[in-house]
Amino acid sequence: MAAIGERTRVSGLALAGVTVVVAEEPESVHRAWQDLPLDVALVIVTPAAADTLGPALLDGARTLTAVLPVLPV
């Protein structure tokens, strides 16, 4: 399991054993997505990371992807 996104949204997932990849800028989000190990079966992404990846989220046929809910302001 891995999580990609902003530090404030994903860092707590490390406590549950999730591999956390902090990616704040679009380039780092794309790099994190491309560099995921082949054995990752679930990727949790923040809404901002999902927006950045766009259709690429559907290209990950080997992984199940979940988008964290948007937090109310």
Secondary structure, 3 states (H helix, E strand, C coil): CEEEECHHHHHHHHHHCCEEEECCCHHHHHHHHHCCCCCCCEEEECHHHHHHHCCHHHHCCCCEEEECCCCCC
